[in-house]
Amino acid sequence: MIGLVLTLGLTGASAALAAPCAVPVPPPAEGKPEKPSLPPKPACLDAKGGCPGWEAYSYNDAIKAYNAQAQVFRPLAEAYAQKLNAYVKASGEYAQCEMKSLQQ
């Protein structure tokens, strides 16, 4: 009887000493950068005669502004993607940890 209690006590102690699995936390959705939208293409671009000068220049300026926004967006998107990949990796590690805890 004493041996049974001692065995149960040691088993409970080793289970209590095992570190709990770290639950992964996804990156906050608020941190997801917003992709800039392309400016609307004027209908005259596809027309046979093309666009009048002022409309072509306006569209060209809008494209330049979009390109500048896209340059800012890219590193933000890459950083967010790295956080997502880290979350995926941590999720896999969490699942493996939980599987090991079931085998002990």
Secondary structure, 3 states (H helix, E strand, C coil): CHHHHHHHHHHHHHHHHCCCCCCCCCCCHHHCCCCCCCCCCCHHHCCCCCCCHHHHHHHHHHHHHHHHHHHHHHHHHHHHHHHHHHHHHHHHHHHHHHHHHHHC
